[in-house]
Amino acid sequence: MYNTIQYEVNKSIACITLNRPDKLNSFNVEMHTELAQAMLQVESDNQVRCVIITGAGRGFCAGQDLSDRAVKSDNEVSNPVDLGASVEKFYNPLIRRISQLDKPVICALNGVAAGAGASIALACDFVIASDKASFILAFCAVGLVPDSGASWHMIRSLGLARTKALAMLGNKLSAQKALEWGLIWQVVEPQQLLQEANTLAQQLADKPPLAVAATKHLINSSFDKVMHQQLEEERLLMQKLGRSYDYKEGVSAFMEKRPGQFKGC
């Protein structure tokens, strides 16, 4: 059982709900620990093929709870907290796990995503947002820089000018504008959010798991490669997947005009 998150699995879809609504689901040490445990559950459960991350209440995640002991010292002058160590201990492993997980991760953005909350949303493979949701990169306003991969993800989606403006000014970015700018996948009415997220999750869960995982890896790793390296990576994955049961089943299902029954092997 968890205190700061909710974790449930329905068929092949896991749903993780950040559950500190009175704090806009901001992170404390306990929530970091519980979310890490839940992600390990997702990773090890072969029945789970897709995961949804959302928030309870009116916010998705307001980032770090600044009153938490992980970022607050009794004497900030003589003994300041090492925020870099906190980032490396808590946030960076989460972002890496989302990126490297061999299952797609959907963010159902129900409200404001501020600071590291925005970073976590952007690390997900898909973001479906309520039309009431928004992003705020609040780092610079409190004397810090974007962390948890925010600068990495935003520059690749938005380009230099928009990323600098959002990161330095900290202006609110509405869900609709984020959609228009190509930062997120879909915007829906609040009452439709979880339904649409589950519909997308089921579509992904019904796909061949090996192909979904390989496609996620191929795209995520492409920024580190030049063209000839990417071509070679594609060739190797085609070679591997072409020998799989799921490929044979996929071709048979296509020829027979029926849904495929994929096993992930």
Helices and strands as residue ranges (DSSP letters): E 5-10, E 13-18, G 21-23, H 29-44, E 50-55, E 59-61, H 83-86, I 87-91, H 92-100, E 105-109, E 112-114, H 116-123, E 126-130, E 134-136, G 140-142, H 150-158, H 160-169, E 173-174, H 175-180, E 186-188, G 190-192, H 193-205, H 209-220, G 222-224, H 227-241, H 245-256
